[in-house]
Amino acid sequence: MTASLICEDFPTLTGRQEPHHLSLFNGDISHGEKAIELSRRAGAKSMPWQKMSQHAILSTTPEGRWTHPDCCLIVPRQNGKSEILIQRCIYGLFKLGETIIYTAQRWKTARDAWKRMMQIVKSRAWLRNRVVRSTCSQGEGVIELATGESISFGTRSNDTGRGLTKVDLIIYDEAYNLTDGELSAMSFVQMAAENPQTIYASSAVNKDEHPNGAVLASVRKRGLAHDDGLYFMEYMAPEDMDREDEATWQYCNPSYGVIQTAEKILKIMKTLATEAGRKGFDVEALGRGDWPVDVEFETWSVISEQEWFAMGDAAPDLIGPIGLGMDRSLDRQWWSIAAAQRTTDGRIHVEVGYFRSGSNAQVVDFLLDVITAWDPCALVTDGKSPAAVLEPLLLDAEVELIKTTANQMVTACGGFYDDSVSAVLSHTEQPVMTNALENAVKRTLPRGDWAWNTQADAVIAPLVAATLARWALLTFGSRVSTQKAVDPAFDEPVDANSFDEFDALSAAF
């Protein structure tokens, strides 16, 4: 046993503690240390790999935000990943004052998680006395504190989260069967949260048994690419390791010797003796997922490439008021600000001037500079966009942020589409807009109307921002009366593939 595996609390532990795949970013692990200590005092011990995961999940930036707003844990079954989730929930509920939703594919899994958390809570009076309600029936488990914070356990559906206005932490346990509809149902419930976090936890996907494995596969793809803001760890045995060798079992099962043992692994192996069974063993016990292959999506499915590039104009002659639109990607990583202004030949020119990561304060500072320089007719964002969190900061600066309703957003999207196919728009062929339009699709609403949506992992915030800028100009442009031509002087990005360097608006000031 190596020194790194020696653990006083778990002397029989022989599983490899380091994951086969790991992607994490540096941050302050103080919350992680406190969460581990809180659970220890409540009688819940952690193995080294569980502690490392808690440190990463609860790591914070210098600004106090989560280093990893998204976390993904892929571990073979029966290793104790649920213990990581429960301890994270205890700390979030009792110390951080979070509102939490814990979802699973099966009610039994969600119910067992509720039972485990209540077992820990009941064991200590200093936890138990803060609980005013704890129920578990009819498919939902709830723990509510006297101070109003709560955690809800349940199975997922396309209606999960409907009616909720503020959720700080969402946990998708058994994420191997997470669907786009279930994900969409939860997408907007975290918008009011100041520091939201989402955790995906699962064993590997077997595409023969998990037809909805594409969502987790896409998150895993981000992890393997070391996507910024995502903590990703995966325990698995590479193909060149012998499936019948105990060293392989130790390599991919971090809790081997404590939860997983040779006897248990051998029993499973003998039971799963068919071809399908052997594949199941490799997936469940060794973490060798059979992941769905990336699907080729149809591109330019709403506005054609020919229609879009036919409206390109590198040097438009601009005149009159300016409308500003703003959006933010759903993962809260990318901000986009766009402007719209009329051309002297009667078209509407749209251009993205800000597409980058940034803190709320940085984006507000930038907006104030633009507003001071241009005095736009309106600044607009979608009422359901993560960008709406800037409203109180802008109000403090005496700037009105107009938030569209669902009907107004539908009108804005339809108007942008109509102007595009009628060739009355103008743009400078910016790569960020091209990429957004190429991957944009329609999200059909109950009445048959639609708004912009995306496929795969594409970010369409630049398109949404431009759509809102056009709507702002047409809706509020009559407020401004000016005969002076105003030229935003947007510049092209130096590197079309380097989003973080693309700051065309700031180049104008």
C-alpha positions in Angstrom: 0.0 0.0 0.0 1.4 3.4 -1.0 1.7 6.2 1.5 -1.1 8.1 -0.3 -3.5 5.3 0.4 -2.8 4.9 4.1 -5.9 6.1 5.9 -6.4 5.7 9.7 -10.2 5.8 9.3 -10.2 3.1 6.6 -7.2 0.8 7.2 -8.4 -1.8 4.6 -8.6 0.8 1.8 -6.5 -0.3 -1.2 -8.4 1.4 -4.1 -6.5 3.9 -6.2 -7.6 7.4 -4.9 -6.6 9.4 -8.0 -9.2 9.3 -10.9 -8.2 8.1 -14.3 -9.5 11.4 -15.8 -9.4 14.7 -13.9 -10.0 18.3 -14.7 -10.1 20.9 -12.0 -9.1 24.5 -11.5 -7.3 26.2 -8.5 -9.4 27.9 -5.8 -9.8 28.3 -2.1 -10.7 25.0 -0.5 -11.8 26.4 2.9 -15.5 25.5 2.4 -14.4 22.0 1.5 -12.4 21.6 4.7 -15.3 22.9 6.7 -17.8 20.6 5.0 -15.6 17.6 5.7 -15.2 18.6 9.4 -18.9 19.2 9.8 -19.7 15.7 8.5 -17.0 14.2 10.7 -18.5 15.8 13.7 -21.9 14.4 12.6 -20.3 10.9 12.4 -19.8 10.7 8.7 -16.2 9.8 7.7 -14.7 10.4 4.3 -12.1 8.5 2.3 -9.2 10.5 0.7 -10.9 10.5 -2.7 -14.1 11.7 -1.3 -12.3 14.5 0.5 -10.5 15.5 -2.7 -13.9 15.7 -4.5 -15.4 17.8 -1.7 -12.5 20.2 -1.9 -13.0 20.7 -5.7 -16.8 21.0 -5.5 -16.7 23.6 -2.8 -13.7 25.5 -4.1 -14.2 29.2 -4.5 -12.6 32.0 -6.5 -11.1 35.2 -5.0 -14.5 36.8 -5.6 -16.2 34.1 -3.5 -18.0 32.4 -6.4 -17.7 28.7 -7.1 -14.6 27.8 -9.0 -16.6 25.0 -10.6 -20.2 26.0 -11.2 -20.6 22.6 -12.8 -19.3 19.4 -11.4 -19.3 15.9 -12.9 -18.5 12.7 -10.9 -18.4 9.4 -12.9 -17.6 6.5 -10.7 -18.3 2.7 -10.9 -21.3 1.6 -8.8 -21.1 1.0 -5.1 -18.1 3.2 -4.3 -19.8 5.9 -2.1 -20.2 8.8 -4.5 -23.6 9.5 -2.9 -21.8 10.1 0.4 -20.0 13.0 -1.3 -23.4 14.4 -2.5 -25.1 14.1 0.9 -22.2 15.7 2.7 -22.3 18.6 0.2 -26.0 18.9 0.8 -25.6 19.0 4.6 -23.0 21.8 4.4 -25.1 23.7 1.8 -28.3 23.5 3.8 -27.0 24.1 7.3 -24.0 26.4 6.7 -24.5 28.1 3.4 -28.2 28.5 3.6 -28.9 27.1 0.2 -32.1 25.9 -1.4 -31.3 22.5 -2.9 -33.0 20.0 -5.3 -31.7 16.4 -5.3 -33.0 14.5 -8.3 -32.5 10.9 -9.3 -33.7 8.6 -12.1 -35.4 6.2 -9.6 -37.4 7.0 -6.6 -35.5 4.4 -4.5 -32.3 6.3 -5.1 -33.8 9.7 -4.1 -35.5 8.1 -1.1 -32.3 6.4 0.1 -30.5 9.7 -0.2 -33.2 11.4 2.0 -32.9 8.6 4.5 -29.1 8.9 4.6 -29.2 12.6 5.1 -31.9 12.3 7.9 -29.8 9.6 9.6 -26.9 12.0 9.9 -29.2 14.9 10.9 -31.0 12.9 13.6 -27.7 11.7 15.1 -26.8 15.2 16.3 -29.1 17.5 18.3 -27.4 20.6 16.9 -28.6 19.6 13.4 -31.9 18.0 14.4 -33.1 21.0 16.4 -32.9 23.3 13.4 -35.3 21.1 11.3 -39.0 22.1 11.4 -40.2 19.7 8.8 -39.0 16.4 7.4 -41.3 14.2 5.3 -40.8 11.5 2.8 -43.9 10.2 0.9 -45.7 10.3 -2.4 -42.5 10.5 -4.4 -40.9 13.5 -2.6 -38.6 13.8 0.4 -38.3 17.2 2.1 -36.1 18.7 4.9 -36.9 22.2 5.9 -35.1 24.4 8.4 -36.6 27.0 10.8 -34.7 29.7 8.8 -36.6 28.8 5.6 -33.9 26.8 3.7 -34.9 23.5 2.3 -33.8 20.5 0.3 -36.2 18.4 -1.9 -35.5 14.8 -3.0 -37.4 13.3 -5.9 -37.4 11.7 -9.3 -36.9 13.7 -12.4 -39.5 14.7 -15.0 -40.1 17.4 -17.6 -42.0 19.4 -14.9 -39.3 19.1 -12.2 -38.6 22.6 -10.8 -41.7 24.3 -12.2 -43.0 27.0 -10.0 -39.7 27.4 -8.1 -38.0 30.8 -8.3 -34.6 30.3 -6.6 -32.5 27.1 -6.3 -28.8 27.4 -5.4 -27.8 23.7 -5.9 -29.1 21.1 -8.3 -27.9 17.5 -8.1 -28.5 15.1 -10.9 -27.8 11.7 -9.4 -28.0 8.7 -11.8 -27.2 11.2 -14.6 -26.7 8.3 -17.0 -30.4 8.7 -18.0 -30.8 12.5 -17.8 -32.8 13.8 -20.7 -32.8 17.2 -22.5 -36.4 17.8 -21.4 -35.5 17.2 -17.7 -32.5 19.4 -18.0 -34.5 22.1 -19.7 -37.2 22.0 -16.9 -34.5 22.9 -14.4 -32.5 25.4 -16.5 -34.2 28.5 -15.3 -34.8 27.8 -11.6 -31.2 28.9 -10.7 -31.3 32.3 -12.4 -32.2 34.1 -9.2 -29.4 32.4 -7.2 -26.3 34.5 -6.6 -23.9 31.6 -6.8 -25.6 28.5 -8.3 -24.0 25.1 -8.8 -25.0 22.0 -10.6 -23.6 18.5 -9.9 -23.9 15.5 -12.2 -23.1 12.1 -10.6 -23.3 8.7 -12.2 -21.8 5.5 -13.2 -20.7 5.2 -16.8 -23.2 5.0 -19.6 -24.0 1.8 -21.4 -25.8 3.0 -24.5 -27.5 -0.4 -25.0 -29.3 0.1 -21.6 -29.2 3.9 -21.2 -30.9 5.4 -24.3 -30.7 8.9 -22.8 -27.0 8.9 -22.1 -26.2 11.7 -24.5 -26.6 14.5 -21.9 -24.1 13.0 -19.6 -21.8 12.1 -22.5 -21.8 15.8 -23.5 -20.8 16.9 -20.0 -18.1 14.2 -20.0 -16.8 15.6 -23.4 -16.5 19.0 -21.8 -14.6 17.4 -18.9 -12.1 15.6 -21.2 -11.5 18.9 -23.0 -10.8 20.6 -19.6 -13.7 23.0 -20.1 -13.3 26.1 -17.8 -15.6 26.1 -14.8 -16.2 22.3 -14.8 -14.8 20.0 -12.2 -14.6 16.5 -13.9 -13.4 13.3 -12.4 -13.8 9.8 -13.8 -12.7 6.5 -12.3 -12.3 3.8 -15.0 -9.9 1.1 -16.1 -8.3 1.6 -19.5 -8.8 -1.1 -22.1 -5.2 -2.4 -21.8 -5.8 -3.6 -18.2 -6.9 -7.2 -17.6 -10.6 -7.2 -16.5 -9.9 -10.3 -14.4 -6.9 -8.9 -12.5 -7.5 -7.5 -9.0 -5.1 -4.7 -9.8 -7.6 -3.5 -12.4 -10.4 -3.6 -9.9 -8.3 -1.5 -7.4 -7.4 1.0 -10.1 -11.0 1.9 -11.0 -12.7 1.5 -7.7 -11.5 4.1 -5.2 -13.3 2.5 -2.3 -11.9 -1.0 -3.0 -11.2 -2.8 0.2 -13.9 -0.9 2.1 -17.1 -1.1 0.0 -15.9 -3.0 -3.0 -14.0 -6.2 -2.3 -12.6 -9.1 -4.3 -15.4 -11.4 -3.2 -18.1 -9.0 -4.4 -16.4 -8.3 -7.7 -15.9 -12.0 -8.4 -19.5 -12.8 -7.6 -20.7 -10.1 -10.1 -18.3 -11.4 -12.7 -19.6 -15.0 -12.4 -23.2 -13.8 -12.6 -22.6 -11.7 -15.7 -21.3 -14.5 -17.9 -23.0 -13.7 -21.3 -21.6 -11.3 -23.9 -24.1 -8.6 -22.8 -23.3 -9.5 -19.2 -19.6 -9.0 -19.7 -20.2 -5.7 -21.2 -22.4 -4.7 -18.3 -19.6 -5.8 -15.9 -17.1 -3.6 -17.8 -19.4 -0.6 -17.6 -20.7 -1.0 -14.0 -17.6 -2.4 -12.2 -14.7 -1.1 -14.3 -16.2 2.2 -15.5 -15.6 1.4 -19.2 -18.5 3.3 -20.6 -20.1 2.5 -24.0 -20.8 6.1 -24.7 -23.1 7.3 -27.5 -21.4 8.6 -30.5 -21.7 12.3 -31.2 -24.7 13.0 -33.5 -24.2 15.2 -36.5 -26.6 18.1 -36.2 -28.1 19.9 -39.1 -26.6 23.4 -39.3 -28.1 26.6 -40.6 -31.5 25.2 -40.0 -33.4 28.4 -39.3 -31.6 31.1 -41.4 -29.6 29.7 -44.3 -25.9 30.4 -44.7 -26.5 32.0 -48.1 -29.2 34.4 -46.7 -27.0 35.5 -43.8 -23.8 36.2 -45.8 -25.7 38.0 -48.5 -26.4 40.8 -45.9 -22.7 41.2 -45.0 -21.4 44.8 -45.1 -18.0 45.6 -43.7 -18.4 49.4 -43.7 -22.1 50.4 -43.3 -23.1 54.0 -43.2 -25.0 54.3 -39.9 -27.3 56.9 -38.6 -29.7 57.5 -35.7 -30.3 56.0 -32.3 -28.7 52.8 -31.1 -30.4 49.9 -29.3 -28.4 47.6 -27.0 -29.2 43.9 -26.3 -27.5 41.7 -23.8 -27.5 37.9 -23.1 -25.6 35.4 -21.1 -25.0 31.7 -21.7 -27.0 29.3 -19.5 -23.8 28.0 -17.9 -23.2 31.7 -16.9 -19.7 31.6 -18.5 -20.2 34.0 -21.5 -21.6 37.5 -21.7 -22.6 39.0 -25.0 -23.6 42.6 -25.7 -24.8 43.7 -29.1 -25.9 46.9 -30.8 -28.4 47.7 -33.5 -28.6 50.9 -35.6 -30.2 51.9 -38.8 -28.2 52.4 -42.1 -28.7 55.2 -44.5 -30.1 52.8 -47.0 -32.9 51.7 -44.7 -31.5 48.5 -43.3 -30.9 47.6 -39.6 -27.2 46.9 -38.8 -26.5 44.5 -35.9 -23.1 43.9 -34.4 -21.7 42.1 -31.4 -19.2 44.2 -29.4 -18.7 42.2 -26.3 -18.3 38.4 -26.0 -16.3 37.2 -23.1 -16.3 35.9 -19.5 -16.4 38.5 -16.8 -17.8 39.3 -13.3 -21.1 41.1 -12.9 -19.2 44.2 -11.8 -16.9 44.1 -14.9 -19.9 43.8 -17.3 -21.7 46.7 -15.5 -18.6 48.9 -15.8 -18.4 48.2 -19.5 -22.1 48.9 -20.0 -21.8 52.2 -18.2 -18.9 53.2 -20.5 -21.0 52.3 -23.6 -24.1 54.1 -22.3 -22.2 57.2 -21.5 -20.6 57.3 -24.9 -23.7 56.4 -27.0 -26.8 57.3 -24.9 -28.7 54.3 -26.4 -32.5 54.3 -26.7 -32.7 51.1 -24.5 -30.8 48.3 -22.9 -32.7 45.0 -23.2 -32.3 41.5 -22.0 -34.6 38.5 -21.9 -36.5 38.3 -18.6 -35.4 34.7 -18.2 -31.8 35.2 -19.2 -29.0 34.8 -16.6 -28.0 38.3 -17.6 -31.0 39.7 -15.7 -29.0 39.4 -12.5 -27.4 42.8 -13.4 -30.7 44.7 -12.9 -30.1 45.8 -9.3 -26.5 46.8 -10.1 -27.7 48.9 -13.1 -30.5 50.4 -11.1 -27.9 51.6 -8.5 -26.2 53.3 -11.4 -29.6 54.8 -12.5 -29.7 52.7 -15.7 -33.0 51.0 -16.7 -32.7 47.4 -17.8 -35.7 46.4 -19.9 -36.6 42.7 -19.5 -38.7 41.1 -22.2 -41.6 38.9 -21.5 -42.0 35.6 -23.2 -44.4 37.1 -25.8 -41.9 39.9 -26.4 -39.1 37.5 -26.9 -41.1 35.6 -29.4 -41.8 38.8 -31.3 -38.1 39.7 -31.2 -37.0 36.3 -32.6 -39.7 36.4 -35.3 -38.8 39.9 -36.3 -35.1 39.0 -36.6 -36.0 36.0 -38.7 -38.3 38.0 -41.0 -35.7 40.7 -41.5 -33.0 38.1 -42.3 -35.0 36.2 -44.9 -36.1 39.6 -46.4 -32.5 40.8 -46.6 -33.1 44.0 -44.6 -30.5 43.3 -41.9 -26.8 44.3 -42.2 -23.8 42.8 -40.3 -20.0 42.5 -40.6 -19.8 38.7 -40.8 -18.5 38.4 -37.3 -17.4 34.8 -36.5 -19.2 34.7 -33.2 -22.5 35.6 -34.9 -21.8 33.1 -37.6 -21.2 30.3 -35.1 -24.3 31.2 -33.2 -26.6 31.2 -36.2 -25.0 28.1 -37.6 -26.0 26.1 -34.5 -29.2 27.9 -33.6 -32.6 26.0 -33.8 -36.1 26.9 -32.9 -37.5 26.1 -29.5 -41.2 25.6 -30.2 -43.6 26.9 -27.5 -47.0 25.6 -26.6 -48.9 27.8 -29.0 -46.7 26.9 -31.9 -44.6 30.1 -31.8 -40.9 29.9 -31.1 -37.7 31.4 -29.6 -34.0 30.8 -30.2 -32.5 27.6 -28.8 -29.2 25.8 -29.4 -28.0 22.3 -30.2 -25.0 20.5 -29.0 -22.8 22.7 -26.8 -22.9 25.8 -28.9 -23.3 29.2 -27.3 -25.9 31.4 -29.0 -25.7 34.4 -26.7 -24.4 36.7 -29.5 -27.4 35.9 -31.6 -29.9 36.4 -28.7 -28.1 39.7 -27.9 -28.3 40.9 -31.5 -32.0 39.9 -31.7 -32.8 41.9 -28.6 -30.7 44.9 -29.8 -32.8 45.0 -33.0 -36.1 44.8 -31.0 -34.8 47.5 -28.7 -34.1 49.8 -31.6 -37.5 49.2 -33.3 -39.5 49.4 -30.0 -37.8 52.4 -28.3 -35.9 54.1 -31.1 -38.6 56.8 -31.4 -37.6 58.0 -28.0 -34.5 59.5 -29.5 -34.5 62.4 -31.9 -31.2 63.0 -33.6 -29.9 64.1 -37.0 -26.3 63.2 -36.1 -24.9 60.0 -37.5 -23.5 57.8 -34.7 -20.8 55.2 -35.7 -20.2 52.5 -33.1 -16.8 51.7 -34.8 -17.0 48.1 -33.9 -13.7 46.3 -34.8 -13.2 42.7 -35.9 -11.7 40.3 -33.4 -8.0 39.6 -33.8 -8.6 35.9 -33.5 -12.0 34.6 -34.4 -11.5 31.5 -32.3 -10.3 33.4 -29.2 -13.5 34.5 -27.5 -11.7 35.9 -24.5 -9.8 38.4 -26.6 -12.8 39.5 -28.6 -13.8 42.9 -27.1 -14.7 45.0 -30.1 -16.8 47.5 -28.2 -14.0 48.4 -25.8 -11.8 49.1 -28.8 -14.0 52.0 -29.6 -13.4 53.9 -26.4 
